[in-house]
Amino acid sequence: MDATSMLHQMGLTNVVFHQLDALDPLNIQSLADFIKNTFGRLDILVNNAGASGVVVDEDSLRALNIETETWLSGKAINMIQEVIKTTYEKAEKCLNTNYFGVRRLTEALLPPLQLSTSRVVSSLKSELPVS
């Protein structure tokens, strides 16, 4: 069952889903048009698309058995150098997603945001496991 259906079953019947590829300018414009035509305005934008720019050998990372406190303190950085690699392709995707994608999306959605008491929230999810 998808998240929209689950929310509808919980009584949140006004929840709507629209797919977005933050790397695709035409898809971003499609979302902006959908919001304008369906709602007329946008009350909140949460920018949470993110790409880390690294390739992680997850099995080797798990084998390091790094404790949560070590991750949170930032002390794990030297321990993980051998299991995390940066490639040109990953770095390019990171820049295109985390900067250009967010910028294009925000620019496309500013007009409907300006029609309400606008809120923009940005956050990036970590692709690295924390335990």
C-alpha positions as CSV (number, residue, x, y, z in Angstrom):
1,M,0.0,0.0,0.0
2,D,1.4,3.4,-0.9
3,A,1.8,6.3,1.6
4,T,-1.1,8.3,0.1
5,S,-3.5,5.4,0.6
6,M,-2.3,4.9,4.2
7,L,-2.9,8.6,5.0
8,H,-6.3,8.4,3.4
9,Q,-7.2,5.5,5.6
10,M,-6.1,7.5,8.6
11,G,-8.7,10.2,7.6
12,L,-6.4,12.6,5.8
13,T,-8.4,12.5,2.6
14,N,-7.1,15.7,1.2
15,V,-3.5,14.3,0.8
16,V,-2.5,14.3,-2.9
17,F,0.5,12.6,-4.5
18,H,2.5,13.9,-7.5
19,Q,5.7,12.3,-8.6
20,L,8.8,14.6,-8.9
21,D,12.2,14.0,-10.4
22,A,14.2,17.0,-9.1
23,L,16.8,16.4,-11.9
24,D,14.2,16.9,-14.7
25,P,13.3,20.5,-15.5
26,L,10.2,19.4,-17.4
27,N,9.0,17.3,-14.5
28,I,9.6,20.2,-12.2
29,Q,7.4,22.4,-14.4
30,S,4.8,19.7,-14.5
31,L,4.6,19.8,-10.7
32,A,4.4,23.6,-10.7
33,D,1.6,23.6,-13.3
34,F,-0.2,20.9,-11.3
35,I,-0.1,22.9,-8.1
36,K,-1.2,26.1,-9.8
37,N,-4.1,24.4,-11.6
38,T,-5.2,22.2,-8.7
39,F,-4.7,24.5,-5.7
40,G,-3.9,27.9,-6.9
41,R,-1.1,28.4,-4.3
42,L,1.5,26.5,-2.3
43,D,1.6,26.8,1.5
44,I,4.8,24.9,2.2
45,L,7.7,23.5,0.3
46,V,10.0,20.9,1.8
47,N,13.2,20.5,-0.2
48,N,14.5,17.1,0.9
49,A,15.9,15.6,-2.2
50,G,19.5,14.7,-1.7
51,A,22.4,12.8,-3.1
52,S,25.6,12.1,-1.1
53,G,28.1,12.0,-4.0
54,V,29.8,8.9,-2.8
55,V,29.7,5.1,-3.3
56,V,29.5,3.1,-0.1
57,D,30.7,-0.5,0.3
58,E,27.9,-1.2,2.8
59,D,29.1,-4.6,3.8
60,S,32.6,-3.3,4.7
61,L,31.0,-0.3,6.4
62,R,28.8,-2.6,8.6
63,A,31.9,-4.8,9.3
64,L,33.5,-1.8,10.9
65,N,30.8,-1.9,13.6
66,I,30.9,1.8,14.4
67,E,28.8,2.8,17.4
68,T,26.2,5.5,17.0
69,E,28.0,7.8,19.4
70,T,31.1,7.7,17.2
71,W,29.0,8.6,14.1
72,L,27.2,11.4,15.9
73,S,30.5,12.8,17.3
74,G,32.1,13.0,13.9
75,K,34.9,10.7,15.0
76,A,34.0,8.0,12.4
77,I,35.4,10.0,9.4
78,N,38.9,8.5,9.6
79,M,37.5,5.0,10.1
80,I,35.3,5.0,6.9
81,Q,37.8,6.3,4.4
82,E,38.5,2.9,3.0
83,V,34.8,2.0,2.4
84,I,33.6,5.3,0.9
85,K,34.8,6.5,-2.5
86,T,33.8,9.5,-4.6
87,T,33.4,9.2,-8.4
88,Y,33.0,11.9,-10.9
89,E,29.5,10.6,-11.7
90,K,28.4,10.6,-8.1
91,A,29.8,14.0,-7.5
92,E,28.0,15.3,-10.6
93,K,24.7,13.8,-9.4
94,C,25.2,15.3,-6.0
95,L,25.7,18.8,-7.4
96,N,22.8,18.4,-9.9
97,T,20.5,17.2,-7.1
98,N,21.5,19.2,-4.1
99,Y,22.1,22.5,-5.8
100,F,20.6,22.7,-9.3
101,G,17.6,20.5,-8.6
102,V,16.7,22.4,-5.4
103,R,17.3,25.7,-7.1
104,R,15.1,24.9,-10.2
105,L,12.4,23.5,-8.0
106,T,12.4,26.5,-5.6
107,E,12.4,28.9,-8.6
108,A,9.5,27.1,-10.2
109,L,7.4,27.0,-7.0
110,L,8.1,30.6,-5.8
111,P,5.1,32.1,-7.6
112,P,2.5,29.8,-5.9
113,L,4.5,30.1,-2.6
114,Q,4.2,33.9,-2.8
115,L,0.4,33.6,-2.9
116,S,0.4,32.3,0.7
117,T,2.3,32.8,3.9
118,S,5.2,31.0,2.3
119,R,7.4,28.5,4.0
120,V,10.4,26.8,2.5
121,V,12.2,24.1,4.4
122,S,15.4,22.4,3.2
123,S,16.9,19.3,4.5
124,L,19.1,16.5,3.1
125,K,18.8,12.9,4.1
126,S,22.0,11.1,4.8
127,E,22.7,8.0,2.6
128,L,25.1,6.7,5.2
129,P,23.8,4.2,7.7
130,V,24.1,5.3,11.4
131,S,24.6,2.0,13.1
